[in-house]
Amino acid sequence: MNPDFLAAIGREAMTVAILLALPILGLALLTGVLV
């Protein structure tokens, strides 16, 4: 495996993780404000 390939996978994984975490963080903040 070449480093470029690993770097590309790392960037994709980070993007997916951020996109998945944003709605969860938003819900957590909303519930924190409401409660």
C-alpha positions, -999 to 999 in steps of 0.1 A, spaced: 0 0 0 14 34 -10 12 64 14 -10 84 -10 -36 57 -10 -36 56 28 -38 94 30 -68 94 6 -86 68 28 -78 88 59 -93 119 44 -125 100 33 -128 85 68 -125 119 84 -151 134 61 -175 106 68 -169 108 106 -175 146 106 -207 143 85 -220 116 109 -210 135 140 -225 169 131 -262 158 133 -255 140 166 -238 170 181 -266 192 168 -292 170 185 -271 169 217 -269 207 218 -306 211 211 -316 187 239 -291 204 262 -307 238 255 -343 225 257 -337 204 289 
